[in-house]
Amino acid sequence: MTKKLPKYGEDYKKIMFYDSDKRHADLKIRLQYDGLKQNEFFRAVMTAYLEKDDDFMKFIDRYRKDNEIMDKTKLRKQNKTKTQEKENKKKFTLKEKEIESIFDLLEEEHPDL
């Protein structure tokens, strides 16, 4: 009998990192104050980052600039790419749900793809 492997995106992975005990305690206190669980907080942060939430990306850009994460040339190129991406999204006015809908239609009409 062979074990069925989960499809990509259905398996779970642990994400962890180390920090000081003080920062951990401060985080737990702050999360409790805001009524959030630790896993909710980190999933929200990951979602904001992966979905390129404008406010979160401004924070990331400021963090990279303040901590000199990237040289200025590369930052300028990335900002130019981001601007072009935003212009293209406006130009084609496709929202995420509309894109998913197009792929759903294609899948229905061409299940062999």
Rosetta blueprint (number, residue, H / E / L):
1 M L
2 T L
3 K L
4 K L
5 L L
6 P L
7 K L
8 Y L
9 G L
10 E L
11 D L
12 Y L
13 K L
14 K L
15 I L
16 M L
17 F L
18 Y L
19 D L
20 S L
21 D H
22 K H
23 R H
24 H H
25 A H
26 D H
27 L H
28 K H
29 I H
30 R H
31 L H
32 Q H
33 Y H
34 D H
35 G L
36 L L
37 K L
38 Q H
39 N H
40 E H
41 F H
42 F H
43 R H
44 A H
45 V H
46 M H
47 T H
48 A H
49 Y H
50 L H
51 E L
52 K L
53 D L
54 D H
55 D H
56 F H
57 M H
58 K H
59 F H
60 I H
61 D H
62 R H
63 Y H
64 R H
65 K H
66 D H
67 N L
68 E L
69 I L
70 M L
71 D L
72 K H
73 T H
74 K H
75 L H
76 R H
77 K H
78 Q H
79 N H
80 K H
81 T H
82 K H
83 T H
84 Q H
85 E H
86 K H
87 E H
88 N H
89 K H
90 K H
91 K H
92 F H
93 T L
94 L L
95 K L
96 E H
97 K H
98 E H
99 I H
100 E H
101 S H
102 I H
103 F H
104 D H
105 L H
106 L H
107 E H
108 E H
109 E H
110 H L
111 P L
112 D L
113 L L
